[in-house]
Every structure is written in structure tokens, then in C-alpha cells.
């Protein structure tokens, strides 16, 4: 029992604040207090989910363990987005997608490069992995951008009515979602089976020694996911009240791109930065890029498909600045990662671009 407790990551202890969130929610506390508390406890539950999947992977082996990590890696973002979608916050949902990609490519990877580069003058990672992942990101960005750009172009046609544009946007978004899922599954087969030797070097193939029993790991994973579901509904409910009641001096776009995305990615981001400081830049890169690909290739299509049973069909309608920032982030990342090496100045430049985008989204109407 003592070893089980000792193996818990420190951020996971934030889960102990869950009763306080429940009390504030029941007592109709100020929405800002509920919003902040729920975000803090989400960080703890996400950390527990990551630890539980890591423990299960020790029993299931690297192949199924990798698939499990891919499935649950962004479960928090998915649940938050589904609750937001159910409440009609489509702008926040789409903005959180933008924020997750920007956050992983520029904030997390940039912070990892700075932290690791200050401790180690030269860090390396797989160029093959980088090229394959960046290529899939460009494919995802193209599919995501087309419905928005096509809608902008068709709006100039006076013969098309608003209902026709909406119908066309839904069909194109649905087709794009299916293709994104196909690319995601193909990418999993490529990296985890047919060309696994290119993506899992010997240093990463080492089996993690389990600290928990399989039953304990599964129970913690199930309980943590249930907690995330409750916290996500509370978080989104408080967010909706703040946005519609004028309790936040920020737009829906900034909340989605920065606030919601940071809450959903904080745990994975901290792990990526921490391992980079241990000179494990390959692992740090895989965490950041893997999360980014999961959002673009898995989270987006799942949201589009699940939006139909919710009665709110989601159209991939990003505004031009969101598309420009996504393209810039992928372009900057592909340039920085092309040589398979990293240093702190490259990371600092990526952080500077992220800070600039955050400032622009703050002032964006």
C-alpha cells in the first residue's frame, strides 16, 4: 500500500479537492470559483489517467499499451468538448482544437526544447518520426481547412442560400471526419506494426515495471474517467455562465484557444517538459506530437460524428486567423524539427510565436 501511494504522481493529489468542487457546485458558488477549482482538479484526474494507462501498458505490452495511451491521451479534451458542444458552444469547441494543436506544437514542444536545451547543449530525436508526423499534420490541416475556405468562397455566390451553405458544410465536414479517421488508423498501423522499428528505438522498447496490480490500474482508470466526466460538465457549465453573463473579460475564441486547451493538455505538457530535462528528447517529442496528432486526426472526427446524436451537427468552420495560426504553427514546427536536433534558442522562438498568438487571440473580437 505504501509503495502504491508513493508511485502516485504529485499532481494527482489535486484530486483530493474534488469534494470542494462538488460543494461549490451544489451551493451555487460564484461561477469563477467553480471554473478555477474544476480546472485544477481536472489536472489531477488527467495525471491519474496517464499513470493508470502506463500501468496497464506494463501488463498489455508495448503494442496494446501504445494503443491505450493513444485512446485515453486526449479523453479529457474529448469529454470537455462534448459537453461544450451539447451546450451550444461550438465556437469554444473549434477554438479548443486550434488551441490544442498550437499548444502542443509551440508551447509544449518549445518549453521542452528550452528546458532540455539549457541542461544539454544538443538533443536529438528521430527525423523519420518527425517527417511522418509533420506530413500527417499537413494532411489534417488541409482537410480541416477546406470546409472553412470553401464556405467563405461560396458565400460570395448570391444564388446560394444560407440553408444550402449549412447543408454543404455539414456534408463536407462529415466526409473530412471519415477521412481523418482513416488516416489516423493508417498512421497507427504504420508506426505500431508495419514500421514499428522506425518509431520505437531500443531505448523506448524497455518494458515499464508495474507498481500497481492490473485490477487496481483498471479501477483507477475507470474512476478517473468518471471524475473527468463530472468535472467537465461542471467546468463547461461554469464557463457558459461566465461567457453569457459577462463574468469573463475575454472572448469565446481566447477561452477556447488558450484556457480550455491548456487545461486539457497541462498534464501531458508537464511530462513532456520534465523528460526533456532528463535528456529524453525523443520521448518528449513523441508525447507532444502524439497528442497533437490525436487532436487533429482523432478528436476532430469523433466530435463531428458524435455531434449528430447530440442534435447539433458540427461544421468545421474555423475563422481565417485560426487557419493562419495553425498553418504557421505546422510550418514553424516542420522547420525546427527537420534536422532531428533541438536546442534552447529554437524552443524560445516557438514560445515567442505562441505568446504572440495568445496576445492576438486576447484582443480578437
Beta strands, then each sheet from edge to edge (+ up, - down):
strand 1: 123-124
strand 2: 341-342
sheet 1: 1+ 2-
end
